[in-house]
Amino acid sequence: MKVLKFGGTSVGSPKNMHQVASLITDDSERKVIVLSAVSGTTNALVEIGERLFAKDHDKASMLIAELHEKYKAFYPDLLKESKSHKKAKQVIDEHFAFINSLVNNFFNKRLNNELLAQGEMMSTKLFSIYLEEKNCKSKLISALDFMAINEEKEPIIEFTTEHLSQILDENAETNIFVTQGFICRNEEGEIDNLQRGGSDYSATIIGAAVQAEEVQIWTDIDGMHNNDPRFVDNTFPIADLSFDEASELAYFGAKILHPTSIVPAQKYEVPVRLKNTMDPAAYGTLISKKQTSSGIKAIASKDGITAIKIKSSRMLMAYGFLKKVFSVFEKYKTPIDMITTSEVAVSLTIDNDEHLDQIVAEIEEYGTVIVDKDQSIICAAGNFKGTHKGIVSKIFDALVPYPIRMISFGGSDYNVSMLVDTKYKQEILIKLNNEIFLNAEF
């Protein structure tokens, strides 16, 4: 069995949905098809929720009406038969009746989670109607029946294995199962989600639960590239990556893959293949437990970084100082990306500054605090196990003209990370691409 996930762009138009259908009906192999919401839908639902929380009901109603019109225009191009049109219209009207019912009523987090789930519910129902019209035998199954998270918001793989396996066994004659990404139930049994980008996570959780032969993540680009094609010309897809290399790239900014999605795939050793919906013949990128050759595989960048430097003579020859500092970040549930230390100072970075003022106020009890915003982490990822002469010098020779705020090397065998002012990011990505890949010795 394989698990195929198609993102918002892949199902973002009737034409693209037709393409997805052609990709999944090409053989008799059993598949679970995981769909995101139609592109733009989740962003619209998030904005509607924000307006409802703010009690701006007029604006919320306007946004709902705009989204409803988008779906009214969507299904006539997706479907041909009048009976299919009738089914699609009923689906859309039912979901927008629910969304409209949220206006002028008490709105809370639980209802917001239900609101955010509507996109995936509609995309899978519309897609299933199209498959039915094409006489493709398939079954729509609800992720809410087998996807669950615990109170720490972690997926419960065993729950998914038990409940999804039962559904698959009860439908032994069916080869294609369509379900929703992103949505799940929480420990209270309420509708919840795996956070933004969670459809990738859904796919790998399902793949782990059923021990799939392969999880395929279909997007609009032919695999994970060696650099960010949004900022750099002449990039190319990487054929093979290890789980560790892919994890570093996903975490540090490779947008094609949600960072958490690697975790269940790596734990249960389920290969993940990144494919291009618009160019299905392209090899893409295969991510697996297989160790790749040594050297630099790719460059990625992560924006929105805040650097915090704490300087204090109390660090000198002292123990327990770092524990006190880190406990402040733990208190405000703020993860740390990079960290460097000296005898009297520690520098670290965060990508969530929601509680920055409170964190700084508490850390100032221990020393002088300097904050730099608008920073970017640039990560060179690859297999650096053992000694590979020249890797570090190759990177830093390329960066001689630029001020480097922090460097992290040695904490992982799979990345070298640098913190720079965001205004230099694109220049550095281009320079590294030229020096490492276009004039490559590594």
C-alpha positions, 0 to 999 in steps of 0.5 A: 500500500502507498499513501499519496498526499496532494497539497492545496495547489495540486487540488487548487483548480478543477483542472488540477483535480482532474490531473490528480485523479489521473495519477491515482487511477493508473493501476490496481495498487491500494492507496490512501489519498490524503488531500489538503483544502483547495488552495487559499481556503485555509487562509480564508478560514483563518481570516474568518476565524480572526474576524469572528474572535474580534466580533467583526461580524460584518467583515466575517460575513463578507469573507464567508460570502466571497469564499462561498462564491469561489466554491460555487464557481469551482464545481461546474468546471470540475463535474459534467453530469447534472446529478454530480452538480446537484451533489456538489452543490448540496455539499457546498451549501451544507458546509457554508450553512455551518460556517454562516451559523458561526456568525452572531454566535459565541465563538471559541477555540473549539468552533474555530477548529471546526471552522478550519476543518471545513476546507479539507472536508469540502475538497475530499467530498468534491474529489470523491464526487468526481471519482464517482462520475468517472466510475472509479471505485473509491471510498471516502473515509473521515480522518476524524475516525482514525486520526487522534492527538494526545494532550501534548498535541502528539499523534497517537500512532497506535490509535490510527493503526487500530482504527484505520486498519479496521476500515481498510479490512472492512473494505477489502474490495476497495483500492482507493481511499480518500481522506483529509489531511490536517484534521484530527480529534484531540484528547477530548474527542473534539475536532482539532488539527495538526497545525499549519502544513499538517497534511504532510504530517497526516500522510506520514502518520498514516504511512507509519500506521499502516507500514506503507511501502512509500509515502508520496508528497505531491506538490508543484515542484519536482522534489527538494531542491539544492537551494531555494528556487524563489531566490536563486536561479539554476537550482536542481532537485536532489535525487536522494536524501537521508531522513536526517538531511531532509529533517535539517532542510525542512526545519531550516526553511525548505518549504516543500516539506513540513518539518514534523512530517519526517518524524513518523516516517523516520521512526517507522522507516517508511520512505517518503518521495517528493513528486511534482503533480504537473510533471509526474514523470520526474523522479523527484526526491526520495527520502529514506534511511539509506545514508547518502554520500558525504558532502553538502547536499543543499542550502536552506534559509529560515526567516523571522529569527530573533537573536538574543545575547546574554552577557554576564560575569556570573557565568564565569566558572559557574554551574546552573547559569544556563539552566536558569536561562533556559528555564525562562524559555521553557516557561514561555514555551518558546523553542530555541533554534541555535545556541553558542556560548563563551565563558561570559556570554550565551547567544541563542535564536528563537523564531517565535517572539510572542513572549519576547518582552517577558523573556527579556525582562526575566533574563535581565535579572541574570545579565545584560541582554541584547536583542537583534530582530530581522535575522535569518538562519542559513543552513548548509545540509548534508552528510558531514559524518567523519572528516570531510576536508574543506566543507567549512572553509568552502562555506566561509570562503564564500561568505567573507564579504558578509557579517556573520552573527552566529555559527553552529557546527558540530551539534549535528552531523548533518548541518552547518548553520549561520545567522545573518541579517535578513537583508543579506540572505538572498545574496548569500544564498546565490553566492553559496549556490555559485561556490558550492554547486556551480563550481562544485568540488563537493 
